Amino acid sequence: MNTRLLFAIERAAEIHAGQMRKGTATPYVSHLFAVATLLEGESDTTRIAALLHDSVEDQSVDPAVLEEEFGHEVRTLVSMVSKDQSLPTWQARAEDYLERMDDASQEALKIIAADKVHNLLCTLRDRDAGEAVWERFRSGYEGQCWWYQSVLAKLEARLDHPLVLQLRALVDKL
């Protein structure tokens, strides 16, 4: 493991310290490590962006800081996979994200696929404990179905990667 990737692991843990996954006692950083692990074999830059993919959206990290610490390409990838928090509603943010996927790079699409695979794996696992899992999401069950189906459609149209097949199986299970 190179020092740049190690630094990204440390920064992700620092940025998300104390943050938990929605409705759980699971440290949020486990999600970031899982997403980066799903991208094993991809470039270090892609995996670093995967580790930091929620830092701007969830923790309001200044993208300029990411660029200073990890370079322009990491900043660009993180920006491509972040929802625009300035938009007023979950639906508006989701629709904007989906629209931006049309112009996202292949590396960004891989991060999106890995992120959605891990999120849906966790949600489906937690659903086994009861339907209350949908209360974690502003959009509820129907909104989550729409969201994952919409993201999957964009990925199937633009990305040829095993993660897309894995996401298809998970969406079918949803």
C-alpha positions in Angstrom: 0.0 0.0 0.0 1.4 3.4 -1.0 1.6 6.3 1.4 -1.0 8.3 -0.6 -3.6 5.6 -0.2 -2.7 5.2 3.5 -3.1 9.0 4.0 -6.6 8.8 2.4 -7.6 6.0 4.8 -6.5 8.2 7.7 -8.2 11.3 6.4 -11.5 9.4 5.8 -11.4 8.1 9.3 -10.7 11.6 10.6 -13.3 13.4 8.5 -16.0 10.9 9.5 -15.0 10.3 13.1 -18.0 9.8 15.3 -20.4 9.5 12.3 -22.6 6.4 12.3 -24.5 4.7 9.4 -28.2 5.8 9.3 -30.1 4.1 12.1 -27.3 1.9 13.2 -24.4 1.8 15.7 -22.0 1.0 12.8 -19.2 3.6 12.3 -19.7 5.3 9.0 -16.1 4.8 8.0 -16.8 1.1 7.4 -18.9 2.1 4.4 -16.0 4.1 2.9 -13.6 1.2 3.4 -16.1 -1.2 1.8 -16.5 1.0 -1.2 -12.8 1.3 -1.7 -12.4 -2.5 -1.2 -15.1 -3.2 -3.9 -12.8 -1.2 -6.2 -9.7 -3.3 -5.6 -7.7 -3.4 -8.7 -8.7 0.1 -9.8 -6.3 3.0 -9.8 -5.1 4.4 -6.5 -6.7 7.7 -7.5 -10.1 6.0 -7.9 -9.8 4.2 -4.6 -8.8 7.4 -2.8 -11.8 9.2 -4.3 -13.9 6.3 -3.1 -12.6 6.7 0.4 -13.4 10.4 0.3 -16.6 10.2 -1.7 -18.9 11.4 1.1 -16.6 14.0 2.6 -18.0 17.0 0.7 -21.6 15.8 0.7 -21.9 14.6 4.3 -19.2 16.5 6.2 -18.9 19.7 4.2 -15.2 19.3 3.5 -14.1 22.1 1.2 -13.3 20.5 -2.2 -10.2 22.8 -2.4 -8.8 20.9 0.6 -9.2 17.6 -1.2 -7.4 19.1 -4.2 -4.6 20.4 -2.0 -4.2 17.0 -0.2 -4.9 14.6 -3.0 -4.8 16.4 -6.3 -7.2 17.7 -8.9 -8.4 14.3 -10.2 -9.5 13.2 -6.7 -11.3 16.5 -6.2 -13.1 16.1 -9.6 -14.1 12.5 -8.9 -15.5 13.4 -5.5 -17.4 16.3 -7.0 -18.9 14.0 -9.7 -20.2 11.6 -7.1 -21.5 14.1 -4.6 -25.1 15.3 -4.4 -25.6 19.0 -4.5 -26.6 19.9 -0.9 -27.7 23.4 -2.0 -30.7 21.9 -3.7 -33.8 22.2 -1.5 -35.2 18.6 -1.5 -34.0 15.0 -1.6 -35.9 14.6 -4.9 -34.2 17.6 -6.5 -30.8 16.4 -5.3 -31.5 12.9 -6.6 -32.6 14.2 -10.0 -29.6 16.5 -10.4 -27.3 13.6 -9.5 -28.9 11.3 -12.1 -28.6 14.0 -14.7 -24.9 14.5 -13.9 -24.3 10.8 -14.3 -24.7 11.3 -18.0 -21.4 13.2 -18.2 -19.5 11.4 -15.4 -16.2 9.7 -16.1 -15.9 5.9 -16.1 -14.0 6.2 -12.8 -16.8 8.2 -11.2 -19.3 5.6 -12.4 -17.3 2.8 -10.8 -17.4 4.7 -7.5 -21.1 5.3 -7.8 -21.6 1.6 -8.5 -19.5 0.5 -5.6 -21.3 3.0 -3.3 -24.7 1.8 -4.3 -23.8 -1.9 -4.1 -22.6 -1.5 -0.5 -25.5 0.8 0.5 -28.1 -1.7 -0.8 -26.3 -4.7 0.6 -26.5 -3.1 4.1 -30.1 -2.0 3.6 -31.2 -5.4 2.5 -29.4 -7.0 5.4 -31.0 -4.7 7.8 -34.4 -5.2 6.2 -34.2 -8.8 7.3 -34.6 -7.5 10.8 -37.8 -5.7 9.9 -39.5 -3.2 7.6 -38.6 -0.3 10.0 -35.4 0.0 8.0 -37.3 2.2 5.5 -37.9 4.8 8.2 -34.2 5.8 7.9 -34.8 7.3 4.5 -36.8 10.5 3.8 -38.1 8.8 0.6 -39.2 5.6 2.2 -39.4 2.3 0.5 -41.0 3.5 -2.8 -38.4 6.3 -3.1 -35.5 4.0 -2.5 -36.8 1.6 -5.2 -37.1 4.5 -7.6 -33.6 5.7 -6.7 -31.8 2.4 -7.1 -33.6 1.6 -10.3 -32.8 5.0 -11.7 -29.1 4.8 -10.8 -28.9 1.2 -12.1 -30.4 2.3 -15.5 -27.8 5.0 -15.9 -25.0 2.6 -14.9 -26.2 -0.2 -17.3 -26.2 2.3 -20.1 -22.7 3.6 -19.5 -20.6 1.2 -17.5 -19.4 -2.3 -18.3 -18.2 -3.6 -14.9 -19.1 -6.5 -12.7 -20.4 -4.1 -10.0 -23.2 -3.2 -12.3 -24.3 -6.9 -12.5 -24.0 -7.1 -8.7 -26.2 -4.0 -8.3 -28.7 -5.5 -10.8 -29.1 -8.6 -8.6 -29.5 -6.4 -5.5 -32.1 -4.1 -7.1 -34.0 -7.2 -8.2 -34.0 -8.4 -4.6 -35.2 -5.0 -3.4 
